[in-house]
Amino acid sequence: MSINAWLALGCIAFLLLSPLILLASPLWGYWLWRQARAGRLAGIANWEEKIRRAAEVSSRHDVRMLSGVPSWICLFAQEVLSHTGCGSLMEVWPNLKLFVHGGMAFAPYRRHLRQLVGGDIRCTDTYSASEGGMLAVQDQRDEPGMLPLCDLGVFFEFVPARELDRGNPARLRLHEVETGVDYAVVLSTDSGIYGYLVGDLVRFESTRPLRLVFAGRVKHTLNAFGEHVSGGELERAIAAASDATGAEVGEYAVATAFPTPERPVGGHVWYVEFRAAPISVSAFASTLDETIRAGNEDYACHRLRDFGMVAPRVHAVPPGTFYAWMRARGRIGGQNKVPRVLTPELEAELRHELPQTAGAR
């Protein structure tokens, strides 16, 4: 690859990074960022304008790898196709081979990204945290689990998610974890961090070798009724419902419907933005319910005969709703993600973006 191509690739990568990352970047990384700045890309404060300019610049070069949060990379890819008039990224970049992603579950975006790319490229998952750097990397193409990186000055401990509310929860080491359990990640590092709860949940897919998957955020847990539904369970349910009904989900979030005099039993309300509608919204909702029931005894117990919780309801929101909501909140940018679990305040903000004809709960 020519030096100009490497320069373009580096500019696109570094203009989307957090400034904190640049502080720890090698000299060549800082040099690439300076070139992007010289091209007046990295200095653009407006994220939408930055994406447009990045699409214009990158479309003129031989890009072979993309890296970033899946939701924003999909948006960037759409901008590239809009700018070039091409039908797929492979028409723009024939040598595109790799997508390195992280920060959220990839499954809900996999089908859409494949359509945007126009073919099969290798997708590699990563798990990182500002407090400890790169913590795990996917090592097998057909195996979604990631190998923990245990030799980079980070000591791992894991607290079972169900014990987080206890006064003295168990703190397990790597050789003590089990598969199928959601754990909160606790880190100690050689830079001075000790016993820090980073706020992430992971789940081990295997123990020999150790392989984990990102399972959401601690604060993204639904537990208004004692159901203990994690963000990872929400993501698995969305993926299962999409596959079962032929749907393609752009974004989604879940809120709690608390009991009222009119509805004495509460439940969950899903706001889903579909790129491709399911064969039946009710079938989509049923699969969500069945998937979470199958993997969560607390949820299944509360759903038994609708005694503690009613079946989930799905509101299909118009295209662009979540983007408009994030923009209204000032949360447009590569470091921002759509909240999967909505507080009453966030739900009210999201519903404000819906057409006035949207059905009431």
Buried (B, 14 or more C-beta within 10 A) or exposed (E): EEEEBBBBBBBBBBBBBEEEBEEEBEEEBEEBBEBBBEBEBBEBEEBBEBBBBBBBBBBEBBBBBBBBBBBBBBBBBBBBBEBBEBEBBBEBBEEBEEBBBBBBBBBBBBBBBBBBBBEEBEBBBBBBBEBBBEBBBBEEEEEBBBBBBEEEEBBBBBBBBBBBEEEEBEBBEBEEBEEEBBBBBBBBBEEEBEEBBBBBBBBBBEBEEBBBBBBBBBEBBBBBBEBBBBBBBBBBBBBBBBEBBEBBBBBBBBBBBEEEEEEEBBBBBBBBBBBBBBEEBEBBBBBBBBBBBBBBEBBBBBBEEEEBBBBBBBBBBEEEBBBBBBBEBEBBBBBBBBBBBBEEEBBEBBBEBBEEEBEEE
